[in-house]
Amino acid sequence: MLTKTMRRVRKLVTGIQLGGHEAAMLVWAGFRSALGRGPNPDEERMYGSALTAGRLSPSEFLSELTKSSEYKSQTAASLRHPLHALHAARVMMVKGLPQADTIVDLGGGADDTPLGAMVVMGYPYRFDTLTIVEPPRTDRHDLYKNLAPGDPIEYDTGRGVVQYLYTSMADLSAIPSGSVDLVFSGESIEHVSRDDCERVLAETRRVLKPTGRFCFDTPNRAVTRVQVGDDLFINPDHKYEYTHAEMLGLLARHGFALEEQKGISWCPSAAEGRFDLGEIVANVGVYDDIENCYLLYYRCRPR
């Protein structure tokens, strides 16, 4: 769901050892990809010096470019595309996630970069470790072959260390009980069977600290059913899409207390049996009317 520009920008941060020459190359490539121009002399000097001295990491540099008013003005038109608008709404959700030192992200790989989806989407806080759980490449749908590096790695983002755990999200046995501050699942639990979803919730409850939080979003079947009908899901890799009532039952059964329940991208026409893609474009954001939003979002804690 990321724009092509963001895909190009993210490719630049992988594997760069920053000396003066490499820093200059990154500055020029970043400006070209994000803003469609080269840096002026002041920008080249300022960013090149900060990158070489280690005052700014590559990911922080790219983040500054994509947060700039120049970038936002250039990309505003892309929000007229429903997928880009939905992504923008999900970015708002990610930026509102709770601060945490130890994070597990279920299915959190991102195309062409080891940074992972949470970092790319702008999670604002520093962290100690962010463990991205992805199935081995051989177990992934063809749509997601490139969502994680080919080999297990650790990657210092400048704001925390990202590491990978290649396993089913229903099997977190490598993670000690009561050791995690935040488990996040960004549009991923719909990719496992209903039985495995039960295991995901049980494992999430096990690994969380008593003060930990479980936050996730997932398609709202009450809306997607209107969009594609009773016999299809919105993604060929989806195993099941949940209604709000079904999800509330699952969370209660697995010992979670709700702190927040919201909807992402309001689609009010769905309540009348109509699906209007234009409403995703018009209603970018997080809403109280969870029943009539395209995605369900929950923030909960262990009871």
C-alpha positions as CSV (number, residue, x, y, z in Angstrom):
1,M,0.0,0.0,0.0
2,L,3.0,2.3,0.1
3,T,3.6,4.8,-2.7
4,K,6.2,4.1,-5.3
5,T,8.2,7.0,-4.0
6,M,8.4,5.5,-0.5
7,R,9.4,2.1,-2.0
8,R,12.4,3.8,-3.8
9,V,13.4,5.8,-0.8
10,R,13.4,2.8,1.5
11,K,15.7,0.8,-0.8
12,L,18.5,3.4,-0.1
13,V,19.1,2.6,3.5
14,T,20.1,-1.0,3.2
15,G,23.7,-1.9,3.5
16,I,25.2,1.6,3.4
17,Q,28.5,2.2,5.4
18,L,28.6,5.9,5.7
19,G,31.8,7.7,4.9
20,G,31.9,11.1,3.4
21,H,31.4,9.8,-0.2
22,E,28.6,7.4,0.8
23,A,26.8,10.1,2.8
24,A,26.9,12.4,-0.2
25,M,25.5,9.7,-2.4
26,L,22.7,9.0,0.1
27,V,21.8,12.7,0.3
28,W,21.6,13.0,-3.5
29,A,19.7,9.8,-3.9
30,G,17.3,10.6,-1.1
31,F,16.5,14.0,-2.5
32,R,16.0,12.7,-6.0
33,S,13.7,9.8,-4.9
34,A,11.7,11.7,-2.3
35,L,11.5,15.2,-3.7
36,G,12.4,14.8,-7.4
37,R,15.4,17.2,-7.2
38,G,18.9,17.4,-6.0
39,P,19.9,19.1,-2.7
40,N,21.0,22.7,-2.7
41,P,24.5,23.4,-1.4
42,D,23.3,24.2,2.1
43,E,21.2,21.0,2.2
44,E,24.0,18.9,0.9
45,R,26.5,20.2,3.4
46,M,24.1,20.0,6.4
47,Y,22.8,16.5,5.8
48,G,26.1,15.1,4.6
49,S,27.9,16.4,7.7
50,A,25.2,15.0,10.0
51,L,25.2,11.6,8.4
52,T,29.0,11.3,8.4
53,A,29.3,12.4,12.0
54,G,26.5,10.0,13.1
55,R,24.2,12.8,14.3
56,L,21.6,11.5,11.9
57,S,21.0,7.9,10.9
58,P,20.0,7.0,7.3
59,S,16.4,6.2,8.4
60,E,16.2,9.5,10.3
61,F,17.4,11.4,7.2
62,L,14.8,9.8,5.0
63,S,12.1,10.3,7.6
64,E,12.9,14.1,7.6
65,L,12.5,14.2,3.9
66,T,9.2,12.5,3.9
67,K,7.9,14.6,6.8
68,S,8.7,17.8,5.0
69,S,6.1,20.2,3.6
70,E,7.6,19.8,0.2
71,Y,7.2,16.1,0.2
72,K,3.6,16.3,1.6
73,S,2.6,18.9,-1.1
74,Q,3.9,16.6,-3.8
75,T,2.3,13.5,-2.5
76,A,-1.1,14.9,-1.5
77,A,-2.5,14.0,-4.9
78,S,-1.7,10.4,-4.3
79,L,-4.3,10.3,-1.5
80,R,-7.0,10.3,-4.2
81,H,-6.1,6.6,-4.7
82,P,-8.0,4.5,-2.2
83,L,-5.0,2.3,-1.3
84,H,-2.8,5.3,-0.7
85,A,-5.6,6.9,1.4
86,L,-6.0,3.7,3.4
87,H,-2.3,3.6,4.0
88,A,-2.3,7.2,5.2
89,A,-5.0,6.3,7.7
90,R,-3.0,3.4,8.9
91,V,0.1,5.6,9.3
92,M,-2.0,7.7,11.7
93,M,-2.8,4.6,13.7
94,V,0.9,3.5,13.9
95,K,2.0,6.9,15.1
96,G,-0.6,6.6,17.9
97,L,0.7,3.3,19.2
98,P,2.0,3.2,22.8
99,Q,5.6,3.8,23.7
100,A,7.4,0.5,24.3
101,D,11.0,-0.7,24.8
102,T,10.5,-4.4,23.7
103,I,8.2,-4.8,20.7
104,V,7.1,-7.8,18.7
105,D,5.5,-7.1,15.3
106,L,3.5,-10.0,13.9
107,G,3.9,-10.0,10.1
108,G,5.7,-6.7,10.2
109,G,8.0,-7.1,7.2
110,A,8.2,-4.3,4.6
111,D,9.1,-4.4,0.9
112,D,12.8,-4.0,0.1
113,T,14.0,-2.9,3.5
114,P,14.9,-4.6,6.7
115,L,13.6,-1.6,8.8
116,G,10.1,-3.2,8.9
117,A,6.6,-1.7,8.6
118,M,6.4,0.0,12.0
119,V,9.6,2.0,11.4
120,V,8.8,2.9,7.8
121,M,5.3,4.0,8.8
122,G,6.6,6.4,11.4
123,Y,6.5,4.7,14.8
124,P,7.7,7.8,16.8
125,Y,9.4,6.3,19.8
126,R,12.9,4.9,20.5
127,F,12.9,1.2,21.4
128,D,15.4,-1.4,22.6
129,T,14.4,-4.2,20.3
130,L,11.7,-4.7,17.6
131,T,11.3,-8.4,16.7
132,I,9.6,-8.8,13.4
133,V,7.9,-12.2,13.1
134,E,7.6,-13.5,9.5
135,P,7.1,-17.0,8.2
136,P,10.0,-18.5,6.3
137,R,10.1,-17.3,2.6
138,T,9.0,-20.8,1.4
139,D,5.8,-20.5,3.5
140,R,4.7,-17.1,2.2
141,H,2.2,-16.3,-0.5
142,D,3.8,-15.1,-3.7
143,L,2.5,-11.6,-2.9
144,Y,4.8,-11.4,0.1
145,K,8.1,-13.1,-0.9
146,N,10.0,-9.8,-0.5
147,L,8.6,-8.6,2.8
148,A,11.6,-9.6,4.8
149,P,15.3,-10.2,4.3
150,G,16.4,-13.6,3.1
151,D,18.6,-14.3,6.1
152,P,18.1,-13.6,9.8
153,I,19.6,-10.2,10.6
154,E,19.8,-7.5,13.2
155,Y,19.6,-3.9,11.9
156,D,20.3,-0.8,14.0
157,T,17.8,1.8,12.8
158,G,19.3,4.6,14.9
159,R,16.2,4.5,17.1
160,G,16.4,0.8,18.1
161,V,17.5,-2.6,16.9
162,V,15.3,-4.5,14.5
163,Q,15.6,-8.3,14.5
164,Y,13.8,-11.1,12.6
165,L,12.2,-14.3,13.9
166,Y,11.3,-16.6,11.0
167,T,8.3,-18.6,12.3
168,S,4.6,-18.8,12.2
169,M,3.0,-16.0,14.3
170,A,1.0,-18.8,16.0
171,D,4.3,-20.1,17.4
172,L,6.2,-17.6,19.5
173,S,7.9,-20.2,21.6
174,A,11.3,-18.5,21.0
175,I,10.1,-15.5,23.0
176,P,10.1,-15.8,26.8
177,S,6.8,-15.4,28.7
178,G,6.1,-12.0,30.2
179,S,9.0,-10.3,28.3
180,V,7.3,-8.0,25.8
181,D,5.9,-4.4,26.3
182,L,4.0,-4.2,23.0
183,V,2.8,-6.8,20.5
184,F,1.6,-5.2,17.2
185,S,-0.2,-7.0,14.4
186,G,-0.7,-4.8,11.4
187,E,-3.3,-6.4,9.0
188,S,-1.8,-9.8,9.6
189,I,-4.2,-12.0,11.7
190,E,-6.5,-12.3,8.7
191,H,-3.7,-14.2,7.0
192,V,-3.9,-17.2,9.3
193,S,-6.6,-19.7,9.8
194,R,-9.2,-19.3,12.6
195,D,-7.5,-22.0,14.6
196,D,-4.2,-20.3,14.2
197,C,-5.7,-17.0,15.2
198,E,-6.7,-18.6,18.5
199,R,-3.1,-19.6,19.0
200,V,-1.8,-16.2,18.0
201,L,-3.9,-14.6,20.7
202,A,-2.9,-17.2,23.3
203,E,0.8,-16.7,22.5
204,T,0.4,-12.9,22.5
205,R,-1.2,-13.1,25.9
206,R,1.7,-15.3,27.1
207,V,4.6,-13.2,26.0
208,L,3.2,-9.9,27.2
209,K,4.3,-8.3,30.4
210,P,1.4,-7.7,32.9
211,T,1.7,-4.0,31.9
212,G,2.1,-4.8,28.2
213,R,-0.3,-3.9,25.3
214,F,-1.6,-5.7,22.3
215,C,-2.5,-3.5,19.4
216,F,-3.7,-4.6,16.0
217,D,-5.8,-3.7,12.9
218,T,-7.6,-6.1,10.6
219,P,-10.3,-5.8,7.8
220,N,-13.9,-5.4,9.0
221,R,-15.9,-8.2,7.4
222,A,-19.1,-6.2,7.8
223,V,-17.7,-3.8,5.2
224,T,-15.6,-6.1,3.1
225,R,-18.6,-8.5,2.6
226,V,-20.4,-5.5,1.0
227,Q,-17.4,-4.8,-1.2
228,V,-16.7,-8.4,-2.5
229,G,-19.6,-10.5,-1.6
230,D,-20.0,-13.5,0.7
231,D,-17.7,-15.9,-1.2
232,L,-14.6,-13.8,-1.4
233,F,-12.1,-12.0,0.7
234,I,-10.4,-8.7,-0.3
235,N,-7.0,-10.5,-0.5
236,P,-6.3,-13.9,-2.0
237,D,-4.0,-14.7,0.9
238,H,-6.7,-14.0,3.6
239,K,-7.9,-17.0,5.5
240,Y,-10.7,-15.2,7.4
241,E,-12.0,-11.7,7.9
242,Y,-13.6,-10.9,11.2
243,T,-16.6,-8.8,12.3
244,H,-16.3,-6.5,15.2
245,A,-18.5,-8.8,17.3
246,E,-16.4,-11.8,16.5
247,M,-13.2,-10.0,17.4
248,L,-14.7,-8.8,20.7
249,G,-15.5,-12.4,21.6
250,L,-12.0,-13.7,20.7
251,L,-10.3,-11.0,22.8
252,A,-12.5,-11.7,25.8
253,R,-12.0,-15.4,25.6
254,H,-8.2,-15.0,25.6
255,G,-8.1,-12.7,28.6
256,F,-7.7,-9.3,27.1
257,A,-9.3,-6.1,28.4
258,L,-10.1,-3.4,25.8
259,E,-8.6,0.0,26.2
260,E,-9.6,1.4,22.8
261,Q,-11.7,0.2,19.9
262,K,-11.7,2.3,16.8
263,G,-12.3,2.1,13.0
264,I,-9.9,3.1,10.3
265,S,-11.3,4.7,7.1
266,W,-15.0,5.4,7.6
267,C,-17.4,3.8,5.0
268,P,-20.9,4.8,6.1
269,S,-22.6,3.6,2.9
270,A,-21.8,0.0,3.9
271,A,-24.5,0.2,6.5
272,E,-27.0,0.7,3.6
273,G,-25.5,-2.3,1.7
274,R,-23.4,-0.1,-0.7
275,F,-19.6,0.1,-1.0
276,D,-18.1,3.4,-2.2
277,L,-14.3,3.5,-2.7
278,G,-14.6,7.3,-2.6
279,E,-15.4,7.2,1.0
280,I,-12.0,5.7,1.8
281,V,-10.4,8.6,0.0
282,A,-12.7,11.2,1.7
283,N,-12.6,9.7,5.2
284,V,-8.9,9.2,5.9
285,G,-8.5,8.8,9.7
286,V,-9.4,6.9,12.8
287,Y,-13.1,6.9,13.8
288,D,-15.4,6.0,16.7
289,D,-17.9,4.3,14.4
290,I,-16.0,1.1,14.3
291,E,-18.9,-1.0,12.8
292,N,-18.8,1.1,9.6
293,C,-15.1,1.4,9.0
294,Y,-13.0,-0.5,6.5
295,L,-10.6,-1.7,9.2
296,L,-11.0,-2.6,12.9
297,Y,-8.5,-1.4,15.4
298,Y,-8.0,-2.5,19.0
299,R,-5.7,-1.6,21.8
300,C,-5.9,-4.0,24.8
301,R,-4.1,-5.3,27.8
302,P,-3.9,-8.6,29.7
303,R,-6.6,-8.9,32.3
